[in-house]
């Protein structure tokens, strides 16, 4: 059987070469090569129209591309490659006393003048900006706060009144202290005869445990 197969393959190659054709060009299918070989003599012919062969011949079909083989074993680890070139320096924030000279740092860097809390940068085209951004505001003091005091009323069972002193006659706010369960009917500042608010008044229907008012007073 091995000799017959080898003879057939050689004959197919010889016929194809003499006819000036290739297997793919003479096959009626892109996936197969079709041929007929004689049963009683060493004769092979390429079949152009299909697998049907004339009397006395047997059909022979070759795969143009064989089935996919099994995955081969994993190859050995390759040798370590050469060391790469050094990377480009990254940007940074430099610092010193006074404005930076153009010889200091690289493009993209920043510079902090610690003597004046001024930030320069980014450096570009080999030069620093002529002025830095001052990071600390002026040290002037803010306005003085209000001079206030808190006064409270005496204990009451219905209406409590906290009156501001003459030295700080204006009421800025106020409130009350009462035990739970005593509903408050009003809680507000009141005005004296001069026309400005100078006290805080709180009223309840009945404060069984007492109520206290307080006022926040200022000049």
NORURRA-V39897 format. One record per pair of residues at least 24 apart in sequence whose C-alpha atoms are under 8 Angstrom apart, sorted by the first residue. I is the first residue (numbers start at 1). J is the second residue. D is the distance in Angstrom with one decimal. If there is no record, write none. Layout:
BEGIN
<<I/J/D> <I/J/D>>
END
This chain:
BEGIN
<<7/42/7.6> <8/37/7.4> <8/42/7.4> <8/43/7.9> <8/44/6.7> <11/42/7.8> <11/43/7.1> <11/44/6.1> <12/44/6.0> <12/45/7.0> <12/46/7.4> <15/44/7.6> <15/45/7.1> <16/46/7.8> <24/64/7.6> <30/64/7.6> <31/63/6.2> <31/64/5.4> <31/65/7.0> <32/61/6.4> <32/62/5.5> <32/63/4.6> <32/64/5.1> <33/61/5.6> <33/62/4.9> <33/63/6.3> <33/64/6.4> <34/59/7.4> <34/60/5.9> <34/61/4.7> <34/62/6.6> <35/59/6.0> <35/60/5.1> <35/61/6.3> <36/60/5.6> <99/132/7.9> <100/128/7.2> <101/128/7.6> <102/126/6.4> <102/127/5.1> <102/128/6.1> <146/218/7.1> <147/218/6.0> <147/219/7.2> <148/216/6.6> <148/217/5.4> <148/218/4.6> <148/219/7.6> <149/216/5.8> <149/217/5.3> <149/218/6.6> <150/214/6.7> <150/215/5.6> <150/216/4.6> <150/217/6.1> <151/214/5.5> <151/215/5.4> <151/216/6.7> <151/217/7.6> <152/212/6.9> <152/213/5.6> <152/214/4.1> <152/215/6.4> <153/212/5.7> <153/213/5.2> <153/214/6.2> <154/212/6.3> <154/213/7.8> <155/210/5.7> <155/211/5.6> <155/212/5.3> <156/207/7.5> <156/210/5.3> <156/211/5.3> <156/212/6.7> <157/204/7.6> <157/206/5.9> <157/207/4.5> <157/208/6.3> <157/209/7.2> <157/210/4.9> <157/211/6.1> <158/203/5.5> <158/204/5.0> <158/205/5.9> <158/206/5.4> <158/207/5.8> <158/210/7.9> <158/211/7.4> <159/201/7.1> <159/202/5.6> <159/203/4.3> <159/204/6.4> <159/211/7.8> <160/201/5.8> <160/202/5.2> <160/203/6.4> <160/211/6.6> <160/212/5.8> <160/213/5.4> <161/199/6.9> <161/200/5.8> <161/201/4.5> <161/202/6.5> <161/212/7.9> <161/213/5.9> <161/214/7.7> <162/199/5.5> <162/200/5.2> <162/201/6.4> <162/213/5.6> <162/214/5.3> <162/215/5.7> <163/198/6.2> <163/199/4.2> <163/200/6.5> <163/215/7.0> <164/198/5.5> <164/199/5.6> <164/215/6.9> <164/216/7.8> <164/217/5.7> <165/217/7.9> <167/219/6.8> <168/217/5.7> <168/218/4.5> <168/219/4.3> <169/197/7.9> <169/198/5.3> <169/217/6.5> <169/218/6.3> <169/219/6.0> <170/196/7.1> <170/197/5.9> <170/198/4.9> <170/199/7.8> <170/217/5.4> <170/218/5.3> <170/219/6.0> <171/197/5.8> <171/198/5.0> <171/199/6.0> <171/200/7.4> <171/215/6.4> <171/216/5.6> <171/217/4.4> <171/218/6.4> <172/215/7.5> <172/216/5.4> <172/217/5.7> <172/218/6.9> <173/200/7.6> <173/215/5.9> <173/216/5.2> <173/217/7.5> <174/200/5.9> <174/213/7.4> <174/214/5.4> <174/215/4.2> <174/216/5.7> <175/200/7.3> <175/202/7.5> <175/213/5.8> <175/214/5.5> <175/215/6.8> <176/202/6.7> <176/211/7.1> <176/212/5.5> <176/213/4.3> <176/214/5.9> <177/211/5.9> <177/212/5.1> <177/213/6.4> <178/207/7.8> <178/209/7.7> <178/210/6.6> <178/211/4.7> <178/212/6.5> <179/209/6.6> <179/210/7.6> <179/211/7.5> <182/206/6.8> <182/207/5.6> <182/208/7.5>>
END
